[in-house]
């Protein structure tokens, strides 16, 4: 069996590597061609070109990169045609991957196609599923409530589990060492602040997070704050948090032991204030109660409100079918609203207990203690191709 596999971003590279490993476990003779990053290359893929050329974020950046992306799109479609694979497997990056599937299908209408990561049609733009169904046969979903949406559009779909459940968690010893290394007393209240992974998000949210933490610090003597960041925003986060209370510790993932420090900080934390996104699942995996706060430009927010089909944006709330995690979005993203909710989590009580239960249920429903998602995804792909 020959499979052509394409990922366009680091998160897709991780999913692709686990999928490749799972397929090789179940069907050792499978050959792979395609595009991937360092993790997929470690699984033996000879990438057609560096995956990083496809990792473009932001409208301005995408416009500037359009000629290169178009060239790579047609180059990849030509490579699919030459390879004549048993299936094309595309991973996330829908702008590129679904165009690739469309071009590949034009050259070979009988080509079987699988897409890994269902679009969030349950949240907004439901028409995407129908358009996707024109070029995709089978979908691998990360969230347990997604398959019915894909099937309704005409595709087959399996829930295969979320990769967050496979990430190793730091233990009590690592948490204690982290506190000691940064001069944080064992009994000091410790809050994680996660104002986003993009510079625009950090610039918009950090001042509000800082104002909220000042209010919390008044009620919680000895409060300490840690900012786990991502590459590209660590310096900005450090600058914007310099005057915050709690002697903020900024964790830069590019530093030596940066990822280990992040894991240890999650294990050491008592609560978190975070931008919306998949970080809520990372916090749930570490059992860190959270407050979610997010805002965007007024016009963008107005458009989002009109398009949204759900009453919560937090994945913990959606997966657990609760509303245990408080959200402060758009006009409600204010320090005077965020601070009391965060203080209540630090105090313990019913709200903290409700979140802990919701987080545990979320991890259970996402596949914790079950078969690894990569292996489940591999079995789903092979079953579909053999049917």
Secondary structure as UniProt FT lines:
FT   STRAND          2..7
FT   HELIX           10..26
FT   TURN            28..29
FT   STRAND          31..35
FT   HELIX           38..42
FT   TURN            43..44
FT   HELIX           51..54
FT   HELIX           59..83
FT   STRAND          87..91
FT   HELIX           94..107
FT   TURN            109..110
FT   STRAND          113..116
FT   TURN            121..123
FT   HELIX           127..133
FT   TURN            134..135
FT   STRAND          138..141
FT   TURN            144..145
FT   HELIX           147..152
FT   TURN            153..154
FT   STRAND          156..159
FT   HELIX           163..166
FT   HELIX           172..181
FT   TURN            182..183
FT   TURN            186..187
FT   STRAND          190..194
FT   HELIX           199..219
FT   TURN            221..222
FT   STRAND          224..228
FT   TURN            231..233
FT   HELIX           234..240
FT   TURN            241..243
FT   STRAND          249..251
FT   TURN            253..254
FT   TURN            256..257
FT   HELIX           258..268
FT   STRAND          271..274
FT   HELIX           279..285
FT   TURN            286..287
FT   STRAND          290..294
FT   HELIX           298..307
FT   HELIX           315..320
FT   STRAND          326..329
FT   HELIX           330..332
FT   HELIX           335..347
FT   HELIX           350..365
FT   TURN            366..369
FT   HELIX           373..386
//
